[in-house]
């Protein structure tokens, strides 16, 4: 089961601990750099005051050109032309895409934010590797383009992308496991973009209730329910009840 233990400065990534690592750093309002390594893959998250502001990756599939193409924001031919011109002028691809009129500046800013968000989401798939957090006494630099999601939304969004039922089941327990809301519910959900359906879901935990009872009572699909429970356990809005 997830616990609220404070994260160490470095360690091994296991099946269930990466969401806890990220949440612990956010909850402690840390400033610094979180480096995640899995074989030859390196992904880096930059935190300021407990928020993951920016992220980077050494993987080609995480680059901006890939994101623009996958999301249909820029066609293949103009994207290749923009890449060629960016190399010639030794400038950033995003700058060139805007200069060529392929995207408006505000749309490019959103695209870069979404690209970094997907880098963070991708590490939730990891079950092996190593992490290292290097704190600093001052906030990490002020990048003009940041990930526009709260810590809670990042944890929820990342866990939602985990498709392994084995991992989810190990994290939340069996059908008879009972959960209830904590007194941290309001603080945890502040700033999160929850739907009415998700608020209604949380209201079902006012008294201890089992996983099987929640699946019967909620209109949300069962697999999605298990992800929501895992995320809110990690965030501290739910806890396992012994009642």
Rosetta silent file (secondary structure, phi, psi, omega in degrees, C-alpha in Angstrom):
SEQUENCE: XXXXXXXXXXXXXXXXXXXXXXXXXXXXXXXXXXXXXXXXXXXXXXXXXXXXXXXXXXXXXXXXXXXXXXXXXXXXXXXXXXXXXXXXXXXXXXXXXXXXXXXXXXXXXXXXXXXXXXXXXXXXXXXXXXXXXXXXXXXXXXXXXXXXXXXXXXXXXXXXXXXXXXXXXXXXXXXXXXXXXXXXXXXXXXXXXXXXXXXXXXXXXXXXXXXXXXXXXXXXXXXXXXXXXXXXXXXXXXXXXXX
SCORE:     score description
SCORE:     0.000 S_00000001
   1 L     0.000  145.393  176.097    0.000    0.000    0.000 S_00000001
   2 L   -62.878  148.264  176.904    1.227    3.546   -0.611 S_00000001
   3 L  -128.328  170.233 -176.650    2.527    5.338    2.439 S_00000001
   4 L   -98.879   24.701 -178.513    3.236    8.961    3.237 S_00000001
   5 L   -63.112  145.675  176.086    6.939    8.404    3.923 S_00000001
   6 L   -71.492  142.224 -176.964    9.258   11.212    2.921 S_00000001
   7 L   -73.705  144.399  172.663   11.273   10.457   -0.179 S_00000001
   8 L   -77.018  166.479 -179.296   14.996    9.788    0.052 S_00000001
   9 L   -72.472  -24.472  176.495   17.379   11.884   -2.017 S_00000001
  10 E  -155.528  157.944 -179.418   18.197    8.919   -4.218 S_00000001
  11 E   172.029 -167.987 -178.635   17.157    5.325   -4.640 S_00000001
  12 E   -94.899  143.827  172.245   15.655    2.624   -6.821 S_00000001
  13 L   -86.664  126.211  179.076   12.433    2.927   -8.778 S_00000001
  14 L  -113.258 -174.606 -176.058   10.076    0.076   -7.923 S_00000001
  15 L   -55.317  -39.362 -169.329    6.640   -0.990   -9.177 S_00000001
  16 L  -122.390   -1.523 -167.691    4.677    1.535   -7.122 S_00000001
  17 H   -90.499  -13.017 -176.286    6.997    4.119   -5.644 S_00000001
  18 H   -65.431  -43.206  173.803    7.461    6.637   -8.460 S_00000001
  19 H   -57.300  -37.678  178.561    4.087    8.386   -7.934 S_00000001
  20 H   -67.241  -37.811  178.275    4.989    8.618   -4.227 S_00000001
  21 H   -60.181  -50.125 -179.395    8.402   10.054   -5.034 S_00000001
  22 H   -63.006  -44.918 -179.023    6.906   12.832   -7.139 S_00000001
  23 H   -64.459  -39.552  179.901    4.116   13.535   -4.667 S_00000001
  24 H   -62.404  -42.782  179.127    6.511   13.661   -1.701 S_00000001
  25 H   -64.710  -39.465  179.103    8.715   16.241   -3.422 S_00000001
  26 H   -68.786  -43.275 -177.839    5.662   18.337   -4.311 S_00000001
  27 H   -64.528  -32.858  179.090    4.149   18.060   -0.826 S_00000001
  28 L   -84.610    3.005  177.438    7.440   19.172    0.756 S_00000001
  29 L    54.584   46.777 -175.811    7.511   22.183   -1.613 S_00000001
  30 L   -76.757  151.375  169.560   10.986   21.259   -2.773 S_00000001
  31 L  -111.966  134.261  175.434   13.203   23.268   -5.135 S_00000001
  32 E   152.180 -161.876 -173.297   15.609   21.319   -7.290 S_00000001
  33 E  -124.428  124.795  175.976   16.200   18.756  -10.002 S_00000001
  34 E  -104.251  117.169  179.093   14.833   15.212  -10.102 S_00000001
  35 E  -106.557  128.516 -178.479   16.799   12.952  -12.432 S_00000001
  36 E  -119.048  127.346 -174.860   15.273    9.612  -13.465 S_00000001
  37 E  -127.238  128.381  176.037   17.423    6.988  -15.205 S_00000001
  38 E  -136.225  102.003 -172.675   16.295    3.724  -16.792 S_00000001
  39 L    57.344 -118.543 -178.162   19.090    2.035  -18.750 S_00000001
  40 L   -96.340    7.413  179.251   20.089    4.631  -21.369 S_00000001
  41 E   -93.875  129.291  178.609   16.956    6.758  -20.889 S_00000001
  42 E  -126.692  126.085  175.999   17.311    9.918  -18.820 S_00000001
  43 E  -128.821  140.750 -172.262   14.401   12.187  -17.932 S_00000001
  44 E  -128.644  133.079  176.135   14.681   15.274  -15.760 S_00000001
  45 E  -115.684  133.202  179.551   12.029   17.231  -13.842 S_00000001
  46 E  -106.610  122.450 -176.120   12.707   20.736  -12.558 S_00000001
  47 E  -109.869  143.361  173.825   10.780   21.703   -9.420 S_00000001
  48 E  -137.457  119.798  178.407   10.081   25.092   -7.925 S_00000001
  49 L    54.082   38.613  176.410    8.213   25.460   -4.652 S_00000001
  50 L    81.503    6.005  176.688    6.874   21.927   -4.983 S_00000001
  51 E  -111.581  136.253  173.505    5.617   22.301   -8.557 S_00000001
  52 E   -80.227  107.912 -174.461    7.083   20.478  -11.525 S_00000001
  53 E   -89.385  -43.379 -178.016    7.602   23.398  -13.863 S_00000001
  54 E  -139.651  163.625  179.868    9.592   21.910  -16.727 S_00000001
  55 E  -148.032  152.682 -179.628   10.854   18.532  -17.909 S_00000001
  56 E  -140.921  160.042 -178.090   13.448   17.244  -20.365 S_00000001
  57 E  -148.581  150.561  175.898   14.376   13.919  -21.941 S_00000001
  58 L   -94.317    6.750 -177.474   17.227   12.461  -23.958 S_00000001
  59 L   -92.623  135.740 -178.724   14.833   10.329  -26.031 S_00000001
  60 H   -60.242  -37.598 -177.462   14.063   11.263  -29.639 S_00000001
  61 H   -66.514  -14.585  179.399   10.407   10.295  -29.259 S_00000001
  62 H   -94.333    0.057 -175.576   10.030   12.971  -26.562 S_00000001
  63 L   -74.003  161.718 -176.436   11.286   15.819  -28.758 S_00000001
  64 H   -61.220  -40.450 -178.270    9.141   18.732  -29.829 S_00000001
  65 H   -61.142  -39.285  177.837    9.075   17.755  -33.514 S_00000001
  66 H   -63.013  -43.056 -179.152    7.626   14.356  -32.617 S_00000001
  67 H   -64.090  -45.427 -179.315    4.952   15.967  -30.441 S_00000001
  68 H   -60.467  -39.056 -178.919    3.959   18.491  -33.117 S_00000001
  69 H   -73.588  -46.045 -178.681    3.607   15.728  -35.696 S_00000001
  70 H   -61.181  -39.002 -177.139    1.781   13.217  -33.465 S_00000001
  71 L   -84.063   -0.837  178.732   -0.742   15.815  -32.328 S_00000001
  72 L    71.081   22.489 -177.994   -1.386   17.013  -35.866 S_00000001
  73 L   -79.498  -31.767  178.678   -0.282   20.539  -35.022 S_00000001
  74 L  -138.746  135.872  178.486    2.133   20.792  -37.967 S_00000001
  75 L   -70.159  164.166 -175.035    2.171   18.716  -41.147 S_00000001
  76 H   -63.235  -49.643 -176.628    5.153   16.566  -42.093 S_00000001
  77 H   -62.366  -50.850  178.620    6.416   18.622  -45.033 S_00000001
  78 H   -65.308  -29.196  177.950    6.318   22.032  -43.306 S_00000001
  79 H   -66.746  -43.752  178.519    7.786   20.485  -40.158 S_00000001
  80 H   -64.324  -37.799  177.052   10.770   19.110  -42.077 S_00000001
  81 H   -64.872  -40.337  178.585   11.216   22.488  -43.767 S_00000001
  82 H   -65.718  -39.583  177.722   11.120   24.222  -40.375 S_00000001
  83 H   -62.728  -43.883 -179.917   13.705   21.779  -38.983 S_00000001
  84 H   -62.325  -43.361 -179.449   16.010   22.414  -41.936 S_00000001
  85 H   -69.483  -35.946  177.811   15.704   26.176  -41.575 S_00000001
  86 H   -64.474  -39.913  176.763   16.214   26.000  -37.795 S_00000001
  87 H   -65.397  -41.073 -178.963   19.450   24.072  -38.296 S_00000001
  88 H   -63.020  -41.054 -177.000   20.624   26.566  -40.917 S_00000001
  89 H   -92.361   -2.147  179.292   19.938   29.537  -38.667 S_00000001
  90 L    54.811   51.606  177.246   21.024   27.712  -35.476 S_00000001
  91 L  -130.395  174.069 -178.134   17.828   28.547  -33.631 S_00000001
  92 L   -73.628  148.666  179.237   15.147   26.553  -31.835 S_00000001
  93 H   -61.067  -43.776 -179.065   12.554   24.633  -33.785 S_00000001
  94 H   -58.139  -41.681  178.077    9.694   26.256  -31.905 S_00000001
  95 H   -61.194  -42.127 -177.421   10.939   29.710  -32.828 S_00000001
  96 H   -70.170  -38.440  177.790   11.160   28.740  -36.487 S_00000001
  97 H   -59.288  -40.568  178.780    7.695   27.159  -36.528 S_00000001
  98 H   -69.778  -43.915 -178.684    6.258   30.447  -35.250 S_00000001
  99 H   -62.227  -33.090  179.709    8.323   32.598  -37.640 S_00000001
 100 L   -81.996   -0.884  178.245    7.101   30.546  -40.594 S_00000001
 101 L    75.851   18.877 -179.313    3.524   31.097  -39.479 S_00000001
 102 L   -78.825  -29.493  175.317    2.840   27.405  -38.866 S_00000001
 103 L  -142.946  148.401  172.972    1.621   28.057  -35.309 S_00000001
 104 L   -72.696  154.504 -179.070    0.700   31.164  -33.351 S_00000001
 105 H   -54.373  -41.559 -178.789    3.053   31.999  -30.448 S_00000001
 106 H   -68.740  -31.319  177.502    0.394   31.103  -27.854 S_00000001
 107 H   -72.778  -36.203  176.449   -0.270   27.762  -29.591 S_00000001
 108 H   -66.787  -40.148  177.706    3.436   26.974  -29.644 S_00000001
 109 H   -59.805  -42.413  178.184    3.683   27.801  -25.937 S_00000001
 110 H   -66.402  -37.977  179.513    0.844   25.372  -25.223 S_00000001
 111 H   -63.426  -43.050  178.693    2.469   22.711  -27.416 S_00000001
 112 H   -65.325  -41.713  177.030    5.768   22.960  -25.514 S_00000001
 113 H   -60.273  -44.491  179.482    3.911   22.801  -22.189 S_00000001
 114 H   -66.078  -37.450  178.032    2.026   19.709  -23.350 S_00000001
 115 H   -60.996  -45.735  179.389    5.240   18.106  -24.607 S_00000001
 116 H   -66.612  -37.588  177.443    6.897   18.508  -21.201 S_00000001
 117 H   -59.965  -41.737 -179.949    3.766   17.239  -19.465 S_00000001
 118 H   -67.115  -30.785  174.962    3.904   14.066  -21.553 S_00000001
 119 H   -62.555  -44.558  178.244    7.541   13.544  -20.537 S_00000001
 120 H   -63.698  -46.871 -179.695    6.460   13.574  -16.886 S_00000001
 121 H   -58.011  -36.069 -174.570    3.506   11.267  -17.596 S_00000001
 122 H   -64.486  -29.866 -177.097    5.766    8.802  -19.396 S_00000001
 123 H   -73.711  -15.717  175.791    7.880    8.046  -16.317 S_00000001
 124 L   -65.960  -17.593  177.568    4.815    6.702  -14.507 S_00000001
 125 L   -77.364  -16.077 -174.274    5.170    3.667  -16.764 S_00000001
 126 L   -73.506  135.427  173.280    8.580    2.868  -15.265 S_00000001
 127 L  -118.122   -2.872  178.587    8.868   -0.008  -12.814 S_00000001
 128 L  -141.649  159.389  177.743   12.672   -0.104  -12.737 S_00000001
 129 L   132.742 -164.905 -179.405   15.489    2.401  -12.719 S_00000001
 130 E  -136.121  151.893  175.872   17.036    4.923  -10.374 S_00000001
 131 E  -129.577  153.169  176.103   16.147    8.405   -9.184 S_00000001
 132 E  -146.715  127.656  177.023   18.179   11.217   -7.686 S_00000001
 133 E  -111.918  127.873  178.173   16.911   14.512   -6.329 S_00000001
 134 E  -115.031  104.539  179.876   19.296   17.426   -5.922 S_00000001
 135 E   -77.534  154.374  176.268   17.749   20.193   -3.856 S_00000001
 136 L  -128.927  157.065 -177.407   18.817   23.800   -4.122 S_00000001
 137 L   -81.456  -13.185  177.155   18.430   26.639   -1.647 S_00000001
 138 L  -125.864  158.721 -178.912   16.846   28.893   -4.268 S_00000001
 139 L   -61.430  149.671  173.657   14.131   28.150   -6.831 S_00000001
 140 L   -63.983  150.779 -174.230   15.065   26.633  -10.166 S_00000001
 141 L   -47.866  151.434 -176.033   15.268   29.219  -12.946 S_00000001
 142 L   -85.320   92.666  175.740   12.150   30.927  -14.253 S_00000001
 143 L   -76.905  135.645 -178.354   11.448   29.343  -17.647 S_00000001
 144 L   -67.228  -23.580  178.732    8.853   31.360  -19.598 S_00000001
 145 L  -113.566  123.485 -176.559    7.056   28.153  -20.666 S_00000001
 146 L  -129.649  167.978  174.589    6.002   25.776  -17.904 S_00000001
 147 L   -74.794  120.681 -173.271    3.815   22.718  -17.377 S_00000001
 148 L   -94.777   59.119  177.132    0.378   24.137  -16.686 S_00000001
 149 L  -140.901  144.505  174.659   -0.877   21.463  -14.305 S_00000001
 150 L   -70.598  164.408  177.427   -1.092   21.255  -10.536 S_00000001
 151 H   -59.280  -39.883  179.437    0.865   18.566   -8.697 S_00000001
 152 H   -63.399  -43.335  179.147   -2.386   16.711   -8.070 S_00000001
 153 H   -66.686  -33.902  177.361   -3.382   16.740  -11.728 S_00000001
 154 H   -65.891  -44.991  178.924    0.079   15.508  -12.731 S_00000001
 155 H   -63.483  -45.897 -179.768   -0.109   12.552  -10.332 S_00000001
 156 H   -63.665  -44.802  179.848   -3.655   11.719  -11.409 S_00000001
 157 H   -64.618  -38.668  178.885   -2.832   12.070  -15.097 S_00000001
 158 H   -67.587  -44.231  179.967    0.292    9.931  -14.788 S_00000001
 159 H   -65.948  -35.605  177.718   -1.436    7.129  -12.886 S_00000001
 160 H   -59.944  -26.453 -178.411   -4.293    7.137  -15.403 S_00000001
 161 L   -83.670   -4.835  178.205   -1.774    6.222  -18.094 S_00000001
 162 L   -81.100  116.689 -174.689   -0.706    3.049  -16.289 S_00000001
 163 L   -98.445   -4.071 -178.277   -2.413    0.186  -18.114 S_00000001
 164 L   -80.917  111.244  177.117   -1.059   -2.691  -16.011 S_00000001
 165 H   -63.111  -33.384  178.726   -3.851   -4.100  -13.837 S_00000001
 166 H   -58.486  -46.724 -178.997   -1.197   -5.963  -11.834 S_00000001
 167 H   -64.524  -43.075 -179.559    0.442   -2.693  -10.772 S_00000001
 168 H   -63.429  -46.239 -178.148   -2.875   -1.069   -9.928 S_00000001
 169 H   -61.770  -41.743  179.208   -4.091   -4.077   -7.906 S_00000001
 170 H   -65.221  -29.504 -177.024   -0.866   -4.252   -5.918 S_00000001
 171 H   -80.361  -32.016 -172.280   -1.153   -0.551   -5.118 S_00000001
 172 H  -108.751  -14.950 -179.495   -4.779   -0.437   -3.928 S_00000001
 173 L    95.117 -172.106 -174.933   -5.465   -3.894   -2.458 S_00000001
 174 L   -89.477 -175.056 -176.265   -8.308   -6.352   -3.013 S_00000001
 175 L   -61.642  -28.929 -176.893  -12.068   -6.049   -3.416 S_00000001
 176 L   -90.156   -3.078  177.451  -12.647   -5.999    0.351 S_00000001
 177 L   -63.432  134.186 -176.830  -10.161   -3.210    1.035 S_00000001
 178 E  -110.534  143.579 -177.064  -12.018   -0.259    2.566 S_00000001
 179 E  -129.836  159.766  174.245  -11.177    3.403    2.073 S_00000001
 180 E  -151.034  160.335  178.356  -12.296    6.728    3.499 S_00000001
 181 E   -74.163  156.238  177.367  -11.551   10.393    2.905 S_00000001
 182 L  -108.118  172.329  178.075   -8.981   12.156    5.048 S_00000001
 183 L   -75.021    0.660  177.989   -8.996   15.617    6.548 S_00000001
 184 L   -95.025    2.108 -174.619   -6.557   16.587    3.774 S_00000001
 185 H   -53.652  -50.044 -176.785   -9.185   16.237    1.044 S_00000001
 186 H   -63.084  -44.097 -179.207   -9.801   19.963    0.627 S_00000001
 187 H   -65.520  -39.710 -177.538   -6.104   20.862    0.600 S_00000001
 188 H   -66.707  -42.978 -173.760   -5.247   18.059   -1.833 S_00000001
 189 H   -83.988   -8.647  178.194   -7.979   18.863   -4.341 S_00000001
 190 L   -62.306  124.836  179.957   -7.411   22.606   -4.287 S_00000001
 191 L    89.889   -9.229  178.379   -6.218   23.599   -7.737 S_00000001
 192 L   -81.934  149.113  179.662   -7.075   20.258   -9.325 S_00000001
 193 L   -97.959   75.947 -177.664   -9.266   20.162  -12.436 S_00000001
 194 L   -93.621  143.116  177.565  -11.752   17.528  -11.303 S_00000001
 195 L   -80.062  165.468  176.372  -14.959   16.773  -13.165 S_00000001
 196 H   -59.524  -38.145  178.483  -18.364   16.677  -11.493 S_00000001
 197 H   -61.406  -38.070  179.324  -18.272   12.904  -11.890 S_00000001
 198 H   -73.037  -36.242  174.839  -14.974   12.764   -9.983 S_00000001
 199 H   -64.098  -41.200  177.188  -16.308   15.005   -7.193 S_00000001
 200 H   -63.197  -37.416  177.145  -19.314   12.699   -6.905 S_00000001
 201 H   -59.825  -47.074 -179.051  -16.911    9.757   -6.748 S_00000001
 202 H   -64.558  -31.227 -179.469  -15.040   11.308   -3.805 S_00000001
 203 H   -66.493  -17.523 -179.994  -18.305   11.943   -1.970 S_00000001
 204 L   -72.794  -11.594 -175.669  -18.856    8.167   -1.773 S_00000001
 205 L  -100.671   16.718  179.652  -16.006    7.885    0.758 S_00000001
 206 L   -61.030  -30.660  170.892  -17.566    9.957    3.546 S_00000001
 207 L  -121.454  155.088 -178.587  -17.867    6.683    5.448 S_00000001
 208 L   -54.252  131.943 -176.603  -15.544    3.682    5.023 S_00000001
 209 E  -143.135  144.536 -175.998  -16.450    1.840    1.830 S_00000001
 210 E   -86.437  164.909  178.273  -14.936   -1.150    0.048 S_00000001
 211 H   -59.817  -44.003 -178.769  -13.624   -1.335   -3.500 S_00000001
 212 H   -65.312  -36.134  177.957  -16.443   -3.636   -4.569 S_00000001
 213 H   -67.446  -39.038  178.223  -19.048   -1.264   -3.084 S_00000001
 214 H   -63.944  -42.609  179.824  -17.526    1.705   -4.912 S_00000001
 215 H   -62.862  -33.170  178.792  -17.588   -0.179   -8.218 S_00000001
 216 H   -76.692  -31.501 -173.162  -21.269   -0.929   -7.672 S_00000001
 217 H   -89.920  -26.285 -173.787  -22.178    2.616   -6.623 S_00000001
 218 L   -95.099  147.153  176.514  -20.232    4.712   -9.114 S_00000001
 219 L   -81.309   -9.813  179.303  -21.077    5.300  -12.781 S_00000001
 220 L   -72.418  145.329  178.936  -17.351    5.443  -13.558 S_00000001
 221 L   -62.009  145.646 -173.120  -15.868    2.372  -15.229 S_00000001
 222 H   -56.819  -43.247 -177.782  -14.255   -0.062  -12.792 S_00000001
 223 H   -64.047  -38.799  177.317  -10.736    0.200  -14.244 S_00000001
 224 H   -67.155  -36.561  177.108  -10.895    3.987  -14.034 S_00000001
 225 H   -58.116  -44.768 -178.220  -12.155    3.721  -10.443 S_00000001
 226 H   -64.089  -34.761  176.574   -9.066    1.750   -9.443 S_00000001
 227 H   -68.384  -41.418  178.481   -6.821    4.417  -10.954 S_00000001
 228 H   -62.229  -43.059  178.904   -8.665    7.179   -9.121 S_00000001
 229 H   -61.624  -45.762  179.394   -8.331    5.332   -5.809 S_00000001
 230 H   -58.980  -47.990 -177.647   -4.601    4.812   -6.343 S_00000001
 231 H   -61.860  -44.793 -177.624   -4.074    8.463   -7.232 S_00000001
 232 H   -73.928  -23.163  170.048   -6.046    9.808   -4.261 S_00000001
 233 H   -67.197  -46.270  178.712   -4.239    7.405   -1.918 S_00000001
 234 H   -61.634  -42.355 -177.327   -0.919    8.760   -3.168 S_00000001
 235 H   -74.047  -17.209  178.213   -2.139   12.343   -2.876 S_00000001
 236 L    91.968    8.330  177.239   -3.410   11.756    0.659 S_00000001
 237 L   -81.777  -24.225  175.312   -7.078   12.497   -0.018 S_00000001
 238 E  -121.613  156.023  173.904   -7.999    8.857    0.686 S_00000001
 239 E  -143.122  156.256  175.781   -6.656    6.355    3.185 S_00000001
 240 E   -73.420  133.236 -177.210   -7.174    2.663    3.872 S_00000001
 241 L  -102.743  138.968  175.672   -9.692    2.199    6.677 S_00000001
 242 L   -97.288   -1.027 -179.145   -9.487   -0.486    9.347 S_00000001
 243 L   -71.512    0.000    0.000  -13.129    0.161   10.443 S_00000001
